[in-house]
Amino acid sequence: MPNPELYKWYSADEAISFFGSPDAGRHLCNGQWVIFPKIAICLTEIGPTSKHKPKHKSYFGSGAQFCWVADQPYHVSDSPLAHFVPEEATASRNKDCAIRLFVRPPQAQKYLYPGELAPSYVLQFSLRENRGIATFKLEPTLPSSVWVQLGPLRLGDLDVVALDHALDRLRQPTTVHDRLAILQRLIEFWPGPIRPEDGMTDAEMTSQPLPLPLCWWYRFAGKRTEIMSGQNILFVPRDFQNRHRMLQIVNDRLLFYVENQGVYQWSTLTEGDDPPVFGCFEGRGRWAKERVTLSEHLILMCLFEAVMCQANYGASAAWLDEDQLAAVVAEVPPIAIRPLRWGGTRFFAGQGAFVCVADNPADDEKRWYSVSVGAKTEQPLQFLKPLVDEKWEWVAL
């Protein structure tokens, strides 16, 4: 029996017929799953990829990740809190059952075949909505050109030359306004474009004094919280439903940014053109002066969130040695901003590839590094392919 061809379009009956008679399989979840003895077929409509908004349709989380969203409170297995998805699709119940994926954008009549899914190890269930999400690894990685055809992926600005030129300016003396212009260029490359309504008005901001870089940010794109808050959290002037995410005055300093589990916190002065930044572990002990100004910190945090949360393609490894790290960054220039005290975190960017490196705890014999690489498309990351081995936990190239 022939297999479906990658990135070709098929009707539902054509897709199912590659693996058996449409009448012979078990049809579950309103026909989104068809189960044969050794094959599970997922045929589903996909929606836009949104990193931080509620999901109501299935979507690609990255080029190598597919998330199937239960659009109704299905009950198709006996697995606790996983009853919304067929047991053949989950790692705990899958017994050598291959999973084939077919997807279509809204209003399309046929489904595209992007490849196979590994059994899901990550299942999220909402008791309030009585629905869930199953996350799968997709093989092979979905090409960005195909993803664009499906509709949800909008690549936006791909002018890496202009962005590299802007970041190179950091190697020369710059003013705070220069650095904010660089930050704006970085934002417009990654999540942009920014609309006038994405900024906060004076009425929406706090009445307390704020340093220039934070005033600029809130007025420019303060309502686009996903740009600076994904892995970590940039506080906002007002959020009365989540007061723990509001700007706070702590020991005469402005607490404005925090690691997502509160392990590390950052503060700055309440006024000034570009005041220094201070860091503290778990809010205990004395605040130590960081090696960056507030505008530099915002640039680094935009880079951090882009690599960790916004990149469609990339790879990550928790333990690389110095030689392996050197090979990764050999052709990716370092960002000319001093590392953060938090993990010695530093950044590299060039030709559309972005790298975040953090120091791991010291070892008596050698140094180790945690490395995350990201990009908007797969093309800038092809240099990584010969470097990736079993040490890399996540790969979407």
Sequence and secondary structure as in RCSB ss.txt:
>XXXX:A:sequence
MPNPELYKWYSADEAISFFGSPDAGRHLCNGQWVIFPKIAICLTEIGPTSKHKPKHKSYFGSGAQFCWVADQPYH
VSDSPLAHFVPEEATASRNKDCAIRLFVRPPQAQKYLYPGELAPSYVLQFSLRENRGIATFKLEPTLPSSVWVQL
GPLRLGDLDVVALDHALDRLRQPTTVHDRLAILQRLIEFWPGPIRPEDGMTDAEMTSQPLPLPLCWWYRFAGKRT
EIMSGQNILFVPRDFQNRHRMLQIVNDRLLFYVENQGVYQWSTLTEGDDPPVFGCFEGRGRWAKERVTLSEHLIL
MCLFEAVMCQANYGASAAWLDEDQLAAVVAEVPPIAIRPLRWGGTRFFAGQGAFVCVADNPADDEKRWYSVSVGA
KTEQPLQFLKPLVDEKWEWVAL
>XXXX:A:secstr
     TT EE HHHHHHTTS TTTSEEETTTTEEE SSEEEEEEEB    SSS   SBEEEETTEEEEE SS   
 S STT TTS GGGBTTT SS EEEEEEE TT SSEEEEEEE  B EEEEETTTTEEEEEEEEES   HHHHHHH
SS       HHHHHHHHHGGGS   HHHHHHHHHHHHHHTT    GGGS  GGGS SS   HHHHHHHHHHTT G
GGT SSSEE BS  TTSGGGB EEETTEEEEEE TTSSEEEEE SSSSS EEEEEETT S  EEEEEEHHHHHHH
HHHHHIIIII SEEEEEEEEEHHHHHHHTTTS B SS   SGGG EEEEETTEEEEEEE S  SS  EEEEEEEE
SSSGGGGGGGGG  TTEEEEE 
